[in-house]
Amino acid sequence: MDQLKESLLEAPIIEKDGYHYFVHPISDGVPKIEPGLLREIVIRITRKANLEEVDKIVTPAAMGIHISTAVSLMTDIPLTVIRKRQYGLEGEVSLSQQTGYSKNEMYINDVQAGDRVLVLDDVLSTGGTLTAVIGALDEIGAEVVDTVAVIKKVGGENKVADAGYDVKTLINVDVVDGEVVIVDEDGDD
C-alpha cells in the first residue's frame, strides 16, 4: 500500500464546519487519480473482501463509483450505484444518509431480497453513509456478505460500529495538527 500511504501523507487538510477533512484523489477525485494508485487499491480490495459468495457490488455515489467500477471490471461482478436522485422505478428504496458534513436522501435500485452483496465505499469517517446503506440493504432482504472502505478516519464517532456492522478497511488514518497520520497501514479485517 505504498502509493496509498504516501498519497495520504501528502493530502492537504481543509476544515469544514469544525470537521477536519483530507482532500485525496480516492475520496474527492482531487488531485487526479493515478492509475497505479487505483490499481493498488483494487488489488488490495480483491484480496481482503470475501468475494466468493457475492453476486452484486453496491456502492454509494459519488466517490465509491470509480473504486467499485474497477473492482467490477477485475472480478466480473455486476455493480449497482446508490444515487442521490430519485428515479421512481419499481422497487426503488430510499434511505437517509448523514455524514460529518452533509445530509442527503439516497435511492437504491436493482437490489432485491436474496441478493448477496459487497458494499464498497471510499472513506469510513462517521459511519453515517455505510450505516444507512447497510440498514437499507438489510430492510430489502439483501445479504451483505462483506463491506469494505478504502480509508478509515479514526478518532471520531463511528455510527457503523455502534450499529453492530463490521467494515474492513485498507488503511486507517487520523488528522492531527493539520496533517494526516497513519494509524494502521493494514486497516481493519
Order of alpha helices (4+ residues) and beta strands (2+ residues): alpha-beta-beta-alpha-alpha-beta-alpha-beta-beta-beta-beta-alpha-beta-alpha-beta-beta
